[in-house]
Amino acid sequence: MYDYDLLVVGSANADLVIGVERRPDAGETVLGSDLAVHPGGKGANQAVAAARLGARTALLARVGDDAHGRLLLDSQREAGVDTVGVLVGGAPTGVALITVDPSGDNSIVVSPGANGRLTPEDVRAAGCLFQGSKVVSAQLEIPLETVVEAVRNLAPESRFVLNPSPPRPLPPEVLAACDPLIVNEHEAKVILGDSAVGDTPEDWARILLAKGPRAVVVTLGGQGALVASSEGVSRVPALKVDAVDTTGAGDSFTAALAYRLGAGESLAEAASYAVRVGAATVTKEGAQASFPTAAEVAGS
């Protein structure tokens, strides 16, 4: 019997957000809106998104002993996430500097801070969390060696989901554990590297599959998503919504997909649900504040 539907191993950042009419070119200064501070980070975002949907969720992360760290801990607990795995200290809390333009598109620069101090030793010390989790998800805002250690500590029957963001080449051991590997167009091309042959998401997915993942999901923004496995490749249509802010949409998609896979849904079924969750997310500002509940998704 699992204690958790989802264990998220990843980053926790304070998001410092400024709205701009347009993003500046090199050497240029533009005026923006008042600064808004939100709890964020891909790991923390995924944990909150899953908990909002009803998943029994735990987070393994590291924050600083500072105001931003307390903000993040409070937001996790308010969402119902078990924070027993959130370590405190070692460096200031990570920070993401985000600009958002009127179309809802964003640009992000991340200062890892304490996220860079989440170590393989921290993963090994959290063995009970791994043994008690049906699905484990990770991202790459923490050291790659920590992600590798997470793979090595998976329970025998648990499933590993990876969103390799920010993208970098992945070792075969990590690729082989991914079920699925979730990428957008940019992430797919970075991981494919010299293997990037073909211009369609179907091409990328098939080549990625050949590199070892058990399944691949390519997110396509307003075009929905694509799922690929040994059973074939298929598209998942998008929902038409008016996007306000895309921050956190990929994180809510990943969390929803991981949760529903753990609940026994097929990859296509889980991706269809995740598309709906991502669509609901972009209709509100901010990351964690925009994540829908299961009831809100059902009504969409």
TIFI-238123 format. One record per residue: y, z, x of N, C-alpha, C in turn; residue in three letters. Coordinates in pm, whole numbers, padded with zeros to 5 digits, always signed. Layout:
<atoms>
YZXYZXYZXALA ...
</atoms>
This chain:
<atoms>
-00120+00000+00086+00000+00000+00000+00124+00000+00089MET +00214-00093+00065+00334-00102+00146+00444-00011+00092TYR +00520+00050+00185+00635+00131+00146+00757+00045+00115ASP +00763-00074+00179+00880-00160+00166+00838-00303+00133TYR +00917-00367+00046+00900-00510+00023+00954-00589+00142ASP +01060-00538+00204+01125-00611+00312+01183-00515+00415LEU +01149-00540+00542+01215-00474+00655+01301-00578+00723LEU +01430-00551+00734+01522-00642+00803+01550-00585+00942VAL +01525-00665+01044+01556-00628+01182+01673-00714+01225VAL +01789-00653+01245+01901-00740+01276+02033-00670+01296GLY +02138-00746+01276+02273-00703+01311+02343-00634+01196SER +02441-00553+01232+02530-00489+01136+02671-00495+01194ALA +02759-00566+01127+02896-00586+01175+02998-00545+01071ASN +03118-00514+01118+03233-00508+01030+03295-00647+01027ALA +03310-00704+00908+03372-00836+00893+03523-00819+00876ASP +03600-00876+00967+03746-00875+00958+03789-01014+00911LEU +03834-01023+00786+03852-01152+00720+04000-01181+00696VAL +04042-01304+00731+04177-01350+00703+04168-01487+00636ILE +04237-01502+00523+04246-01631+00457+04353-01716+00523GLY +04324-01846+00541+04419-01938+00605+04427-02066+00524VAL +04542-02131+00531+04556-02263+00466+04471-02366+00539GLU +04463-02353+00670+04375-02436+00752+04349-02361+00882ARG +04236-02390+00941+04202-02323+01066+04280-02383+01182ARG +04326-02300+01276+04413-02351+01384+04339-02440+01483PRO +04411-02537+01538+04360-02615+01650+04379-02535+01779ASP +04324-02586+01888+04337-02517+02016+04485-02498+02052ALA +04521-02375+02087+04658-02346+02128+04756-02328+02014GLY +04707-02336+01891+04795-02330+01774+04783-02193+01706GLU +04895-02147+01650+04898-02024+01571+04929-02059+01426THR +04854-02003+01333+04883-02021+01191+04894-01884+01126VAL +04971-01876+01020+04982-01751+00944+04867-01741+00845LEU +04823-01619+00819+04714-01596+00725+04746-01485+00628GLY +04648-01451+00549+04663-01346+00449+04655-01208+00514SER +04668-01104+00433+04645-00969+00483+04500-00956+00529ASP +04479-00872+00629+04345-00849+00681+04262-00768+00581LEU +04139-00815+00558+04043-00741+00475+03923-00704+00562ALA +03874-00583+00548+03759-00536+00626+03642-00513+00532VAL +03530-00581+00559+03411-00570+00475+03289-00537+00561HIS +03191-00468+00506+03064-00452+00577+02992-00586+00583PRO +02937-00620+00700+02870-00748+00716+02768-00745+00829GLY +02747-00859+00890+02640-00877+00988+02517-00932+00917GLY +02450-01027+00979+02340-01095+00911+02229-01000+00870LYS +02195-00904+00955+02090-00810+00918+02130-00721+00803GLY +02247-00660+00814+02296-00572+00707+02314-00649+00577ALA +02364-00773+00587+02380-00855+00468+02247-00881+00399ASN +02147-00919+00476+02016-00947+00416+01958-00823+00348GLN +01975-00709+00413+01920-00586+00355+01987-00553+00221ALA +02119-00562+00216+02191-00534+00092+02155-00636-00015VAL +02148-00764+00023+02115-00868-00075+01978-00844-00136ALA +01880-00809-00053+01745-00785-00105+01742-00662-00196ALA +01809-00556-00154+01810-00434-00234+01877-00457-00370ALA +01984-00538-00371+02052-00569-00497+01958-00641-00594ARG +01866-00718-00537+01772-00792-00621+01653-00708-00666LEU +01646-00583-00617+01540-00494-00658+01432-00471-00555GLY +01446-00528-00436+01345-00510-00331+01357-00371-00269ALA +01243-00311-00240+01240-00187-00161+01264-00229-00016ARG +01380-00192+00036+01429-00251+00160+01462-00145+00263THR +01430-00174+00390+01470-00091+00503+01540-00178+00605ALA +01629-00118+00683+01704-00189+00787+01683-00122+00921LEU +01646-00202+01022+01641-00156+01161+01757-00223+01233LEU +01855-00144+01273+01978-00197+01332+02042-00087+01416ALA +02152-00122+01483+02228-00024+01560+02377-00043+01533ARG +02446+00068+01506+02591+00067+01485+02655+00168+01580VAL +02786+00159+01596+02858+00254+01678+02889+00382+01603GLY +02921+00485+01677+02963+00612+01617+03113+00603+01592ASP +03150+00524+01491+03290+00496+01464+03309+00465+01316ASP +03432+00439+01278+03462+00416+01136+03389+00295+01081ALA +03378+00189+01161+03307+00071+01114+03159+00101+01093HIS +03101+00182+01181+02961+00221+01164+02939+00300+01037GLY +03031+00390+01007+03019+00470+00884+03035+00382+00760ARG +03125+00282+00769+03140+00187+00659+03008+00115+00631LEU +02942+00073+00737+02816+00000+00722+02706+00088+00666LEU +02695+00209+00716+02592+00301+00664+02615+00330+00517LEU +02741+00353+00480+02773+00381+00340+02735+00263+00250ASP +02763+00141+00296+02735+00024+00212+02584+00004+00194SER +02507+00032+00299+02362+00020+00288+02306+00122+00188GLN +02350+00243+00201+02298+00348+00112+02341+00325-00032ARG +02463+00275-00051+02510+00247-00187+02425+00140-00254GLU +02377+00044-00173+02294-00063-00228+02149-00021-00249ALA +02112+00096-00194+01975+00143-00209+01885+00112-00092GLY +01943+00071+00022+01864+00042+00142+01828+00172+00213VAL +01703+00181+00261+01662+00296+00342+01718+00277+00483ASP +01803+00370+00528+01870+00357+00658+01805+00442+00767THR +01681+00484+00745+01614+00565+00846+01605+00492+00979VAL +01605+00359+00977+01594+00281+01099+01727+00241+01160GLY +01839+00284+01102+01970+00249+01157+02007+00351+01265VAL +02016+00305+01389+02046+00389+01503+02197+00390+01527LEU +02248+00503+01576+02392+00519+01592+02425+00550+01738VAL +02521+00473+01794+02569+00502+01928+02530+00395+02028GLY +02583+00410+02149+02551+00317+02257+02660+00216+02284GLY +02740+00184+02183+02850+00088+02195+02926+00087+02062ALA +03047+00032+02060+03117+00020+01931+03040-00069+01835PRO +03061-00047+01707+03000-00132+01605+03042-00277+01626THR +02948-00369+01604+02979-00511+01614+03086-00552+01515GLY +03161-00656+01551+03271-00703+01468+03261-00855+01455VAL +03284-00907+01335+03293-01052+01313+03436-01085+01269ALA +03499-01179+01339+03633-01225+01304+03617-01354+01223LEU +03661-01352+01097+03632-01461+01004+03761-01517+00946ILE +03774-01649+00951+03883-01715+00878+03820-01797+00766THR +03884-01792+00650+03835-01863+00532+03945-01953+00480VAL +03913-02084+00462+04015-02177+00413+04005-02191+00261ASP +04100-02262+00198+04101-02269+00051+03976-02329-00011PRO +03901-02410+00065+03779-02469+00010+03662-02372+00011SER +03681-02255+00077+03572-02157+00087+03495-02167+00216GLY +03522-02268+00299+03454-02279+00427+03508-02175+00524ASP +03422-02131+00617+03465-02027+00709+03430-02061+00853ASN +03502-01998+00945+03470-02001+01087+03458-01856+01134SER +03357-01829+01218+03325-01691+01253+03307-01678+01403ILE +03368-01574+01462+03344-01533+01600+03291-01390+01596VAL +03178-01365+01664+03114-01235+01657+03122-01164+01793VAL +03166-01038+01792+03155-00949+01907+03035-00858+01881SER +02924-00875+01953+02800-00805+01916+02808-00653+01920PRO +02880-00596+02017+02888-00450+02024+02751-00386+02025GLY +02731-00289+01936+02605-00213+01931+02485-00301+01901ALA +02506-00415+01835+02393-00504+01807+02322-00548+01935ASN +02399-00564+02042+02341-00606+02169+02260-00497+02235GLY +02269-00375+02182+02193-00262+02237+02072-00226+02153ARG +02038-00310+02054+01914-00289+01980+01800-00347+02066LEU +01716-00262+02117+01623-00300+02223+01479-00311+02175THR +01392-00373+02257+01249-00373+02226+01193-00231+02212PRO +01247-00138+02290+01202+00002+02279+01234+00058+02141GLU +01349+00020+02085+01384+00064+01950+01284+00010+01848ASP +01240-00114+01869+01140-00173+01778+01009-00096+01787VAL +00964-00070+01909+00836+00002+01925+00843+00142+01864ARG +00960+00206+01873+00976+00340+01818+00975+00340+01665ALA +00999+00222+01606+01003+00210+01460+00872+00154+01406ALA +00762+00177+01475+00633+00121+01436+00593+00151+01293GLY +00628+00270+01245+00590+00305+01108+00660+00217+01006CYS +00782+00171+01036+00852+00081+00945+00781-00054+00938LEU +00737-00103+01051+00667-00231+01054+00533-00223+00981PHE +00461-00114+01004+00330-00100+00939+00343-00086+00788GLN +00459-00040+00741+00477-00016+00599+00550-00127+00526GLY +00571-00243+00592+00653-00348+00532+00574-00475+00503SER +00589-00525+00383+00518-00645+00339+00572-00770+00409LYS +00705-00777+00423+00772-00890+00489+00873-00834+00588VAL +00885-00898+00704+00986-00862+00805+01073-00984+00828VAL +01206-00967+00820+01297-01077+00848+01386-01042+00967SER +01429-01145+01038+01515-01125+01154+01611-01242+01168ALA +01712-01226+01253+01810-01328+01286+01834-01318+01436GLN +01934-01388+01488+01956-01389+01633+02092-01333+01673LEU +02146-01240+01592+02266-01167+01633+02228-01040+01709GLU +02100-01025+01741+02048-00920+01826+01976-00988+01942ILE +01944-00915+02050+01879-00980+02164+01748-01049+02126PRO +01724-01166+02187+01602-01241+02157+01477-01162+02192LEU +01483-01085+02300+01365-01007+02337+01331-00901+02232GLU +01431-00857+02157+01407-00762+02048+01336-00831+01932THR +01373-00956+01906+01305-01035+01802+01161-01060+01843VAL +01139-01093+01970+01002-01113+02020+00920-00986+01999VAL +00978-00872+02027+00906-00745+02010+00877-00718+01863GLU +00968-00758+01775+00943-00743+01632+00820-00823+01591ALA +00808-00945+01642+00691-01028+01613+00563-00958+01660VAL +00569-00897+01776+00452-00832+01833+00412-00704+01759ARG +00504-00650+01679+00476-00526+01608+00449-00546+01459ASN +00436-00671+01416+00407-00697+01275+00273-00636+01234LEU +00267-00584+01113+00139-00539+01058+00050-00661+01036ALA -00082-00643+01039-00175-00758+01032-00151-00852+00914PRO -00117-00800+00798-00103-00884+00679+00042-00913+00641GLU +00137-00867+00721+00277-00887+00684+00325-01025+00725SER +00435-01068+00666+00487-01203+00684+00619-01195+00759ARG +00646-01290+00848+00767-01290+00929+00856-01408+00889PHE +00983-01378+00861+01081-01479+00820+01196-01473+00920VAL +01233-01588+00975+01340-01591+01075+01446-01692+01037LEU +01573-01648+01038+01687-01737+01032+01751-01735+01172ASN +01729-01837+01253+01775-01835+01392+01924-01865+01403PRO +02005-01767+01365+02149-01782+01368+02212-01662+01439SER +02299-01687+01540+02337-01817+01596+02219-01882+01668PRO +02206-02016+01659+02083-02081+01704+02070-02089+01855PRO +01946-02087+01900+01913-02106+02040+01767-02149+02046ARG +01722-02209+02155+01580-02243+02165+01494-02119+02152PRO +01379-02134+02085+01292-02021+02056+01160-02033+02132LEU +01107-01920+02182+00977-01924+02250+00864-01954+02152PRO +00756-02017+02199+00645-02052+02110+00590-01933+02033PRO +00590-01814+02093+00537-01695+02026+00614-01665+01898GLU +00745-01680+01902+00827-01655+01784+00811-01767+01682VAL +00815-01891+01728+00798-02004+01636+00666-01995+01560LEU +00560-01958+01629+00428-01952+01566+00419-01845+01459ALA +00505-01743+01467+00501-01634+01369+00581-01665+01244ALA +00672-01763+01250+00765-01788+01140+00694-01843+01017CYS +00715-01777+00903+00649-01819+00779+00738-01784+00659ASP +00857-01850+00646+00900-01968+00718+01008-01942+00822PRO +01041-02051+00896+01163-02062+00975+01268-02122+00883LEU +01385-02055+00869+01490-02100+00778+01610-02145+00859ILE +01648-02273+00847+01758-02329+00925+01851-02412+00838VAL +01978-02417+00879+02067-02517+00821+02068-02637+00915ASN +02150-02737+00886+02150-02860+00966+02182-02832+01113GLU +02286-02751+01137+02327-02722+01275+02217-02648+01350HIS +02160-02547+01286+02054-02468+01351+01931-02553+01380GLU +01898-02643+01287+01782-02730+01308+01801-02817+01431ALA +01920-02874+01446+01944-02964+01558+01944-02891+01692LYS +01995-02766+01696+01993-02690+01820+01850-02657+01861VAL +01768-02615+01765+01630-02577+01797+01547-02700+01834ILE +01575-02812+01768+01503-02934+01800+01540-02987+01938LEU +01669-02973+01975+01713-03019+02105+01683-03167+02125GLY +01616-03200+02235+01583-03339+02265+01480-03398+02168ASP +01419-03309+02086+01320-03357+01989+01384-03404+01859SER +01518-03396+01853+01589-03430+01729+01584-03581+01705ALA +01480-03624+01636+01460-03765+01605+01470-03779+01453VAL +01549-03879+01409+01563-03900+01265+01690-03838+01213GLY +01736-03887+01099+01865-03846+01045+01855-03765+00916ASP +01735-03745+00865+01721-03676+00737+01663-03536+00755THR +01693-03445+00662+01632-03312+00668+01479-03318+00666PRO +01423-03416+00597+01277-03431+00597+01226-03456+00738GLU +01298-03539+00814+01259-03565+00953+01264-03438+01036ASP +01376-03365+01023+01391-03242+01102+01279-03143+01068TRP +01252-03128+00940+01151-03030+00897+01014-03063+00954ALA +00978-03191+00950+00846-03230+01001+00834-03206+01151ARG +00941-03234+01225+00937-03212+01370+00936-03063+01401ILE +01012-02987+01326+01010-02841+01345+00871-02785+01318LEU +00808-02832+01211+00672-02785+01179+00577-02811+01295LEU +00594-02924+01361+00505-02959+01472+00524-02865+01591ALA +00635-02791+01593+00661-02697+01703+00592-02562+01681LYS +00529-02542+01564+00448-02422+01548+00469-02334+01427GLY +00588-02336+01360+00603-02250+01242+00501-02283+01134PRO +00464-02182+01055+00371-02206+00944+00440-02277+00828ARG +00571-02261+00820+00650-02328+00716+00794-02337+00764ALA +00868-02431+00707+01008-02451+00742+01088-02468+00613VAL +01206-02407+00609+01301-02429+00500+01432-02475+00561VAL +01486-02584+00512+01616-02634+00556+01714-02614+00441VAL +01818-02534+00464+01920-02514+00361+02022-02626+00371THR +02065-02675+00255+02150-02795+00250+02280-02770+00175LEU +02324-02643+00168+02450-02613+00103+02452-02657-00041GLY +02551-02739-00073+02565-02787-00210+02457-02883-00255GLY +02368-02921-00162+02256-03010-00198+02125-02935-00219GLN +02129-02802-00216+02007-02724-00240+01934-02692-00112GLY +01805-02718-00109+01723-02684+00007+01603-02777+00013ALA +01534-02770+00125+01412-02847+00145+01306-02753+00200LEU +01184-02763+00149+01075-02678+00198+00965-02767+00256VAL +00905-02720+00364+00802-02799+00431+00692-02707+00481ALA +00568-02748+00460+00452-02674+00509+00338-02774+00524SER +00219-02724+00552+00103-02812+00564+00071-02882+00433SER +00126-02830+00322+00103-02890+00191+00200-03004+00161GLU +00300-03026+00246+00393-03135+00224+00538-03091+00230GLY +00628-03184+00199+00772-03163+00205+00831-03192+00068VAL +00919-03104+00019+00982-03128-00111+01122-03071-00114SER +01204-03126-00201+01342-03082-00219+01352-02979-00331ARG +01444-02886-00315+01476-02788-00419+01621-02814-00459VAL +01647-02855-00584+01783-02894-00622+01879-02776-00624PRO +02007-02808-00607+02112-02707-00607+02160-02678-00748ALA +02232-02566-00763+02306-02538-00885+02452-02576-00862LEU +02516-02635-00959+02656-02672-00947+02744-02551-00979LYS +02820-02506-00879+02911-02394-00898+03042-02424-00826VAL +03147-02349-00861+03275-02361-00792+03277-02259-00678ASP +03265-02308-00554+03258-02219-00438+03394-02159-00409ALA +03395-02027-00390+03516-01954-00353+03511-01913-00207VAL +03394-01867-00160+03378-01818-00023+03230-01827+00011ASP +03197-01905+00115+03056-01923+00152+03003-01813+00243THR +03088-01717+00281+03042-01609+00369+02924-01535+00307THR +02816-01522+00381+02701-01445+00335+02602-01523+00251GLY +02633-01648+00216+02543-01723+00129+02407-01746+00194ALA +02408-01781+00321+02281-01800+00391+02200-01673+00402GLY +02268-01561+00417+02198-01432+00426+02135-01395+00293ASP +02207-01417+00183+02150-01384+00052+02034-01477+00019SER +02044-01604+00060+01934-01699+00042+01810-01650+00115PHE +01826-01615+00242+01711-01570+00322+01649-01445+00264THR +01732-01349+00224+01680-01224+00168+01602-01249+00040ALA +01658-01333-00046+01590-01363-00173+01458-01434-00149ALA +01457-01529-00058+01336-01603-00027+01228-01509+00028LEU +01266-01425+00123+01169-01332+00184+01111-01238+00079ALA +01198-01185-00007+01154-01092-00111+01055-01159-00206TYR +01086-01278-00252+00999-01344-00350+00869-01393-00288ARG +00872-01430-00161+00746-01463-00093+00655-01342-00088LEU +00713-01227-00057+00635-01104-00054+00579-01066-00190GLY +00648-01111-00296+00602-01083-00432+00493-01180-00477ALA +00457-01276-00389+00346-01364-00419+00383-01503-00466GLY +00513-01535-00470+00552-01668-00514+00523-01772-00406GLU +00508-01897-00448+00492-02006-00353+00624-02030-00281SER +00618-02107-00171+00739-02135-00095+00843-02207-00181LEU +00799-02305-00260+00892-02379-00346+00953-02289-00453ALA +00871-02202-00514+00922-02110-00616+01023-02013-00557GLU +00990-01957-00441+01080-01861-00376+01211-01929-00335ALA +01202-02052-00287+01322-02125-00247+01409-02158-00367ALA +01349-02190-00479+01425-02218-00600+01504-02095-00644SER +01440-01979-00637+01510-01854-00671+01621-01828-00570TYR +01592-01849-00442+01691-01824-00337+01813-01915-00352ALA +01793-02039-00395+01905-02129-00419+01996-02072-00527VAL +01938-02017-00632+02018-01957-00738+02096-01835-00687ARG +02032-01755-00602+02101-01639-00545+02216-01683-00455VAL +02191-01784-00371+02297-01834-00285+02413-01892-00364GLY +02382-01962-00473+02486-02021-00557+02572-01913-00621ALA +02510-01805-00666+02587-01694-00725+02675-01628-00620ALA +02627-01622-00496+02702-01556-00388+02833-01626-00359THR +02835-01759-00357+02956-01831-00316+03064-01831-00423VAL +03035-01780-00542+03136-01776-00647+03227-01654-00637THR +03200-01566-00540+03281-01445-00521+03323-01435-00375LYS +03431-01360-00349+03479-01343-00213+03400-01235-00140GLU +03397-01249-00007+03330-01149+00076+03182-01179+00090GLY +03115-01095+00168+02971-01112+00188+02896-01018+00095ALA +02880-00893+00135+02798-00800+00057+02851-00779-00084GLN +02982-00780-00100+03040-00759-00233+03006-00873-00328ALA +02966-00988-00273+02941-01104-00358+02793-01120-00395SER +02706-01035-00340+02563-01053-00364+02526-01013-00507PHE +02452-01098-00577+02420-01070-00718+02303-00974-00735PRO +02297-00913-00851+02179-00836-00891+02076-00931-00952THR +01955-00881-00971+01851-00963-01033+01893-01006-01175ALA +01960-00916-01246+02003-00948-01382+02107-01060-01382ALA +02196-01058-01283+02298-01163-01275+02236-01298-01241GLU +02133-01296-01156+02064-01422-01124+01991-01475-01247VAL +01928-01385-01320+01855-01426-01439+01948-01489-01543ALA +02072-01445-01544+02167-01498-01642+02240-01621-01597GLY +02213-01665-01472+02286-01780-01419+02224-01912-01466SER 
</atoms>
